[in-house]
Structures are given as C-alpha cells and as structure tokens.
Amino acid sequence: MSKVSKTDWERLSDMGDKDIDTSDIPELDDAFFLSAELKVPPKQPVTLRIDSDVLVWF
C-alpha cells in the first residue's frame, strides 16, 4: 500500500481507558435490551488448499 497512516499509534498505545471520550455514545438501558435481537449469520462451507506445514502450524 502506498498510503501512510496518519494515526498517532504511540499516543494511542499510551492512552488509558479513562482518557477515551465516550460522551457521544448513549448508555444502553433495559428498554434497548428488551427489543434487541441476536443475529448470527449462517456458516458457509469453504474448501481451502494449503501446504501441510501451514496446517500443522494452525
């Protein structure tokens, strides 16, 4: 890739949880969870050819 990241990764790695501004994220109350639905996508069968040493590594 030719694009250089503009993210300040060092600053982010030094940042603690208390330093993250979450003020724009609404709290999830009981009403949210009463109407929430868990949607799990169906699994798809896949055929994959890999070298045997790769398979052993996994």
N, CA, C and O atoms as a GROMACS GRO file, in nm:
protein
  232
    1MET      N    1   0.084  -0.118   0.000
    1MET     CA    2   0.000   0.000   0.000
    1MET      C    3   0.088   0.124   0.000
    1MET      O    4   0.194   0.126   0.063
    2SER      N    5   0.045   0.223  -0.068
    2SER     CA    6   0.124   0.344  -0.078
    2SER      C    7   0.080   0.452   0.020
    2SER      O    8   0.151   0.551   0.038
    3LYS      N    9  -0.036   0.436   0.084
    3LYS     CA   10  -0.085   0.537   0.176
    3LYS      C   11  -0.020   0.520   0.313
    3LYS      O   12  -0.011   0.409   0.365
    4VAL      N   13   0.026   0.630   0.370
    4VAL     CA   14   0.087   0.628   0.502
    4VAL      C   15  -0.020   0.662   0.605
    4VAL      O   16  -0.098   0.755   0.586
    5SER      N   17  -0.022   0.586   0.714
    5SER     CA   18  -0.120   0.610   0.819
    5SER      C   19  -0.093   0.743   0.887
    5SER      O   20   0.022   0.777   0.916
    6LYS      N   21  -0.197   0.819   0.913
    6LYS     CA   22  -0.184   0.946   0.985
    6LYS      C   23  -0.217   0.928   1.134
    6LYS      O   24  -0.221   1.026   1.209
    7THR      N   25  -0.240   0.805   1.175
    7THR     CA   26  -0.274   0.776   1.314
    7THR      C   27  -0.150   0.786   1.401
    7THR      O   28  -0.043   0.736   1.365
    8ASP      N   29  -0.165   0.851   1.515
    8ASP     CA   30  -0.055   0.863   1.612
    8ASP      C   31  -0.060   0.739   1.702
    8ASP      O   32  -0.115   0.745   1.812
    9TRP      N   33  -0.003   0.626   1.654
    9TRP     CA   34  -0.013   0.499   1.725
    9TRP      C   35   0.054   0.503   1.862
    9TRP      O   36   0.005   0.439   1.955
   10GLU      N   37   0.164   0.577   1.875
   10GLU     CA   38   0.232   0.585   2.005
   10GLU      C   39   0.142   0.652   2.109
   10GLU      O   40   0.134   0.607   2.223
   11ARG      N   41   0.076   0.761   2.069
   11ARG     CA   42  -0.015   0.829   2.161
   11ARG      C   43  -0.130   0.737   2.201
   11ARG      O   44  -0.171   0.734   2.317
   12LEU      N   45  -0.183   0.661   2.104
   12LEU     CA   46  -0.293   0.570   2.134
   12LEU      C   47  -0.250   0.458   2.228
   12LEU      O   48  -0.326   0.419   2.317
   13SER      N   49  -0.130   0.405   2.210
   13SER     CA   50  -0.085   0.296   2.297
   13SER      C   51  -0.059   0.345   2.439
   13SER      O   52  -0.068   0.268   2.534
   14ASP      N   53  -0.028   0.474   2.454
   14ASP     CA   54  -0.006   0.531   2.587
   14ASP      C   55  -0.137   0.572   2.654
   14ASP      O   56  -0.138   0.601   2.774
   15MET      N   57  -0.246   0.575   2.578
   15MET     CA   58  -0.374   0.622   2.629
   15MET      C   59  -0.441   0.515   2.716
   15MET      O   60  -0.443   0.397   2.680
   16GLY      N   61  -0.495   0.556   2.829
   16GLY     CA   62  -0.568   0.465   2.916
   16GLY      C   63  -0.717   0.472   2.888
   16GLY      O   64  -0.762   0.560   2.816
   17ASP      N   65  -0.794   0.380   2.944
   17ASP     CA   66  -0.939   0.378   2.923
   17ASP      C   67  -1.004   0.509   2.968
   17ASP      O   68  -1.098   0.557   2.903
   18LYS      N   69  -0.956   0.567   3.077
   18LYS     CA   70  -1.015   0.690   3.130
   18LYS      C   71  -0.992   0.810   3.037
   18LYS      O   72  -1.062   0.911   3.047
   19ASP      N   73  -0.896   0.798   2.947
   19ASP     CA   74  -0.864   0.908   2.855
   19ASP      C   75  -0.952   0.908   2.730
   19ASP      O   76  -0.946   1.003   2.652
   20ILE      N   77  -1.032   0.806   2.709
   20ILE     CA   78  -1.116   0.795   2.590
   20ILE      C   79  -1.248   0.867   2.613
   20ILE      O   80  -1.318   0.839   2.710
   21ASP      N   81  -1.280   0.961   2.524
   21ASP     CA   82  -1.403   1.039   2.536
   21ASP      C   83  -1.520   0.958   2.479
   21ASP      O   84  -1.529   0.940   2.357
   22THR      N   85  -1.607   0.911   2.565
   22THR     CA   86  -1.723   0.834   2.520
   22THR      C   87  -1.853   0.912   2.541
   22THR      O   88  -1.961   0.853   2.544
   23SER      N   89  -1.843   1.044   2.556
   23SER     CA   90  -1.960   1.126   2.587
   23SER      C   91  -2.065   1.126   2.475
   23SER      O   92  -2.181   1.156   2.500
   24ASP      N   93  -2.025   1.093   2.352
   24ASP     CA   94  -2.121   1.093   2.242
   24ASP      C   95  -2.185   0.956   2.221
   24ASP      O   96  -2.261   0.938   2.125
   25ILE      N   97  -2.157   0.860   2.309
   25ILE     CA   98  -2.215   0.726   2.298
   25ILE      C   99  -2.325   0.713   2.404
   25ILE      O  100  -2.296   0.722   2.524
   26PRO      N  101  -2.450   0.692   2.362
   26PRO     CA  102  -2.558   0.683   2.462
   26PRO      C  103  -2.548   0.554   2.544
   26PRO      O  104  -2.501   0.451   2.495
   27GLU      N  105  -2.592   0.562   2.669
   27GLU     CA  106  -2.597   0.444   2.756
   27GLU      C  107  -2.706   0.350   2.705
   27GLU      O  108  -2.810   0.396   2.657
   28LEU      N  109  -2.683   0.221   2.714
   28LEU     CA  110  -2.783   0.122   2.675
   28LEU      C  111  -2.863   0.085   2.799
   28LEU      O  112  -2.809   0.031   2.895
   29ASP      N  113  -2.992   0.114   2.795
   29ASP     CA  114  -3.078   0.086   2.910
   29ASP      C  115  -3.154  -0.045   2.890
   29ASP      O  116  -3.139  -0.112   2.788
   30ASP      N  117  -3.236  -0.079   2.986
   30ASP     CA  118  -3.313  -0.204   2.981
   30ASP      C  119  -3.406  -0.208   2.859
   30ASP      O  120  -3.429  -0.315   2.802
   31ALA      N  121  -3.461  -0.093   2.820
   31ALA     CA  122  -3.552  -0.089   2.705
   31ALA      C  123  -3.480  -0.134   2.577
   31ALA      O  124  -3.540  -0.200   2.493
   32PHE      N  125  -3.354  -0.098   2.563
   32PHE     CA  126  -3.278  -0.140   2.446
   32PHE      C  127  -3.269  -0.292   2.442
   32PHE      O  128  -3.294  -0.353   2.338
   33PHE      N  129  -3.233  -0.353   2.555
   33PHE     CA  130  -3.212  -0.498   2.557
   33PHE      C  131  -3.343  -0.576   2.548
   33PHE      O  132  -3.341  -0.693   2.509
   34LEU      N  133  -3.456  -0.516   2.583
   34LEU     CA  134  -3.585  -0.583   2.567
   34LEU      C  135  -3.619  -0.604   2.420
   34LEU      O  136  -3.685  -0.702   2.384
   35SER      N  137  -3.575  -0.511   2.335
   35SER     CA  138  -3.608  -0.525   2.192
   35SER      C  139  -3.489  -0.572   2.108
   35SER      O  140  -3.502  -0.586   1.986
   36ALA      N  141  -3.375  -0.594   2.170
   36ALA     CA  142  -3.255  -0.636   2.096
   36ALA      C  143  -3.268  -0.780   2.049
   36ALA      O  144  -3.327  -0.863   2.118
   37GLU      N  145  -3.213  -0.809   1.932
   37GLU     CA  146  -3.214  -0.944   1.878
   37GLU      C  147  -3.071  -0.983   1.840
   37GLU      O  148  -2.998  -0.904   1.780
   38LEU      N  149  -3.032  -1.104   1.875
   38LEU     CA  150  -2.902  -1.155   1.836
   38LEU      C  151  -2.916  -1.218   1.698
   38LEU      O  152  -2.994  -1.311   1.679
   39LYS      N  153  -2.840  -1.168   1.603
   39LYS     CA  154  -2.846  -1.221   1.467
   39LYS      C  155  -2.708  -1.276   1.432
   39LYS      O  156  -2.612  -1.200   1.415
   40VAL      N  157  -2.700  -1.406   1.422
   40VAL     CA  158  -2.575  -1.474   1.388
   40VAL      C  159  -2.586  -1.520   1.244
   40VAL      O  160  -2.676  -1.596   1.209
   41PRO      N  161  -2.493  -1.474   1.159
   41PRO     CA  162  -2.502  -1.516   1.018
   41PRO      C  163  -2.475  -1.666   1.005
   41PRO      O  164  -2.399  -1.723   1.084
   42PRO      N  165  -2.537  -1.729   0.906
   42PRO     CA  166  -2.515  -1.873   0.890
   42PRO      C  167  -2.371  -1.901   0.846
   42PRO      O  168  -2.308  -1.820   0.778
   43LYS      N  169  -2.321  -2.015   0.887
   43LYS     CA  170  -2.186  -2.056   0.849
   43LYS      C  171  -2.187  -2.105   0.704
   43LYS      O  172  -2.285  -2.163   0.658
   44GLN      N  173  -2.079  -2.081   0.635
   44GLN     CA  174  -2.066  -2.121   0.496
   44GLN      C  175  -1.954  -2.224   0.484
   44GLN      O  176  -1.845  -2.203   0.537
   45PRO      N  177  -1.979  -2.335   0.414
   45PRO     CA  178  -1.871  -2.432   0.392
   45PRO      C  179  -1.768  -2.374   0.296
   45PRO      O  180  -1.802  -2.307   0.198
   46VAL      N  181  -1.642  -2.402   0.324
   46VAL     CA  182  -1.533  -2.350   0.242
   46VAL      C  183  -1.433  -2.461   0.217
   46VAL      O  184  -1.402  -2.540   0.307
   47THR      N  185  -1.381  -2.469   0.095
   47THR     CA  186  -1.273  -2.560   0.063
   47THR      C  187  -1.148  -2.476   0.042
   47THR      O  188  -1.150  -2.377  -0.031
   48LEU      N  189  -1.040  -2.515   0.109
   48LEU     CA  190  -0.918  -2.437   0.104
   48LEU      C  191  -0.799  -2.530   0.090
   48LEU      O  192  -0.786  -2.626   0.166
   49ARG      N  193  -0.712  -2.503  -0.005
   49ARG     CA  194  -0.592  -2.584  -0.024
   49ARG      C  195  -0.474  -2.507   0.032
   49ARG      O  196  -0.441  -2.397  -0.014
   50ILE      N  197  -0.410  -2.566   0.134
   50ILE     CA  198  -0.293  -2.503   0.194
   50ILE      C  199  -0.182  -2.607   0.209
   50ILE      O  200  -0.209  -2.727   0.208
   51ASP      N  201  -0.060  -2.560   0.223
   51ASP     CA  202   0.053  -2.651   0.243
   51ASP      C  203   0.038  -2.721   0.378
   51ASP      O  204  -0.017  -2.665   0.472
   52SER      N  205   0.088  -2.843   0.386
   52SER     CA  206   0.074  -2.923   0.509
   52SER      C  207   0.143  -2.858   0.628
   52SER      O  208   0.094  -2.870   0.740
   53ASP      N  209   0.257  -2.789   0.606
   53ASP     CA  210   0.326  -2.725   0.719
   53ASP      C  211   0.244  -2.610   0.775
   53ASP      O  212   0.250  -2.581   0.895
   54VAL      N  213   0.167  -2.543   0.690
   54VAL     CA  214   0.079  -2.437   0.738
   54VAL      C  215  -0.032  -2.498   0.822
   54VAL      O  216  -0.066  -2.445   0.928
   55LEU      N  217  -0.088  -2.607   0.779
   55LEU     CA  218  -0.193  -2.675   0.854
   55LEU      C  219  -0.140  -2.720   0.989
   55LEU      O  220  -0.210  -2.704   1.090
   56VAL      N  221  -0.021  -2.775   0.995
   56VAL     CA  222   0.039  -2.818   1.122
   56VAL      C  223   0.057  -2.700   1.215
   56VAL      O  224   0.034  -2.711   1.335
   57TRP      N  225   0.097  -2.585   1.160
   57TRP     CA  226   0.118  -2.466   1.242
   57TRP      C  227  -0.012  -2.424   1.310
   57TRP      O  228  -0.012  -2.387   1.427
   58PHE      N  229  -0.125  -2.431   1.236
   58PHE     CA  230  -0.253  -2.395   1.294
   58PHE      C  231  -0.303  -2.505   1.384
   58PHE      O  232  -0.411  -2.493   1.443
   0.00000   0.00000   0.00000
